[in-house]
Amino acid sequence: MSLSEEVLQKLRQLAWAETEKYGTPIPEHFVISEQKGIELAEKLGVDVNIVKAGCYLMDCKLGQALKEGKIQDHVAMSSKWGSEWLSELRVDDDLKNKVINCIEAHHGAVPFSCLEAEICANADCYRFLSARGFFAYMTLLGKRDSEDLDKNLQFMESKIDEKHKILSLDICKKETEENYQMFKKLIMKSRKN
């Protein structure tokens, strides 16, 4: 048994509406994590629909949390919101628990209870460690936080270091390692002396 296409479509619409309302995660990051999650789920032979739902919901409340100055609470907010919607959509408890673990474990603070959750965490990391995702994040920082280049470079380095540490799947580590090292060098060269 898996999540129905109707449930997935509704979850995607709901998450996309949150993204449009608050401006983050940016659409490019939403799509990158979704595509990487699907690719990994297919390669590793797990439930693609659980991964899709996890990718849709893992940061669905990030924009609201950022706006309210509660960025550290975005995972809990996303989990609560996702759980409410999964219940309203009458998703089976076993499937719901897997999706919630995808949300709660995507920052590495909660253990993975299923491979789908590990895939979501790696897809989240990938969106910051892929070339397109890195530059999309750089663009977002320039719009959102400040025009202070040094401050934004610090944010970028912190984010890629965080995501690099969370990566757990060898396939993602191999694919992103060269980018990670290159981004670190670019950031270092960009800093004021």
Buried (B, 14 or more C-beta within 10 A) or exposed (E): EBBEEEBBEBBBEBBBEBBEEBBBBBEBBBBBBBBBBBBBBEEBEBBBBBBBBBBBBBBBBBBBBBEEEEEEBBBBBBBBBBBEBBEEBEBEEEBBBBBBBBBBBBBBEBEBBBBBBBBBBBBBBBBBBBEEBBEBBBEBBEEEEEEEEEEBBEBBBEBBEEBBEBBBBEBBBEBBEEBBEEBBEEBEEEEEE
